[in-house]
Amino acid sequence: MSNQSGVLFIVATPIGNLEDISERGRRVLAEVDLIAAEDTRHSKKLLLHLGITTAMSSYHDHNENAAAAGIVEQIKQGRNVALISDAGTPLIHDPGYQLVKMAHENGIKVVPIPGASAVITALSAAGLATDRFIFEGFLADKQTARRKQMQALAGEPRSLVFYEAPHRILAFVQDCVAIFGEGRQACIARELSKYYETIKTDTLANLLSWLEADENQRKGEFVIVVQGSDEIFEDGEEEAIRVLKILLQGHPVKQASTLAAEITGLKKNALYKLALDLHKQNQGDQST
Ligand code: SAM
C-alpha cells in the first residue's frame, strides 16, 4: 500500500457531440485507476468511442455518501480516480458534491479538467447579457411552486439561466410570459452541440408562439436564458420621482440627477434618464 495519496480528477465530458472532450480529459480518463461514473452503462459508450478501457464504478445521487467514502479511501491508498457525469461538467446539476467535499476534508488534491457545460454553452450563444448571470437549474415541477420561484426572480437584474425538460418546456415558457412579461427577451437553447441544435432569441411572447406552433421545437434538452429585469428602481421609483421633481425646479437635469443619487442612493444613470423624461414632460405641460 502506498503512503502517497492519489488525486481526484473532475472531468467534464461532452453534452452531445463526442468531439467535445478535451485532449487532457481523454488522457486523464485513460490514465486513472478508476472512473467513478453517474451511470456506468451510459458512460461506457463514451469510453468505447474514446478507446478507453479504465475500470468504472458507479457514483450517483442514491449512493453518494457511501460511494464517496469508498472513493476517498481508495485515493488515500494512492489510487487516482476521475469523476464523470452523464453529460457536461460533474456537480453542475449532477452528482459529485459529497465526493469533492469529502476529498477536501481529507486533504486530497482535486484537479478539475474543464470542458462542456450546457449553462455556459447556452450563454455563449444566446445574445443576451453574460457579464452577470444566475444559474437556477431546474425549477419546481408543479406550476404554483414554479411561479412562486419565478416571482422571486422577477426583479433580478442579472440574466437568469434555467434547465428544463421537454415535457415541461411549454408550461415553463407560459409561466415565464406570465411572470416576467411578454416583452422580456429570452433565449431557448435546444439540443446544444447535437444534430437538431436550435438557438432562438426573441421576446418571451414570440418564443411561446413559436413553441406552440411547432411540436418538434419541444423535443430534446433545453437551456433557457431570460434577460434580467431592467426595472432599476423596483420599490424606489416613487421616491425618486418626488425628489427629482423638487430638484428640477432649481437645477438642470444633470445636476438634479447627481443630487438625487446622493439623496436616494439610487443609480445616477437611471435617475438621469428619469430626470430627462420628467423634464420633457414638464416642458410639454408648459407649452400646452
Ligand atoms: N452537468 C450538465 C452540464 O454541465 O450542463 C448538466 C446536467 S443536468 C442533469 C441535464 C440538463 O442539462 C438537461 O435536462 C438540460 O436542461 C441541460 N442540457 C444538457 N445537455 C444539453 C444540451 N446538449 N442542450 C441543451 N441543454 C442541455
Residues whose N, C-alpha, C, O or C-beta is under 5 A from the ligand:
A	BS01	SAM	I15 G16 A87 G88 T89 P90 I92 H93 D94 A116 S117 A118 V119 Y163 E164 A189 R190 E191 L192 E221 F222 V223
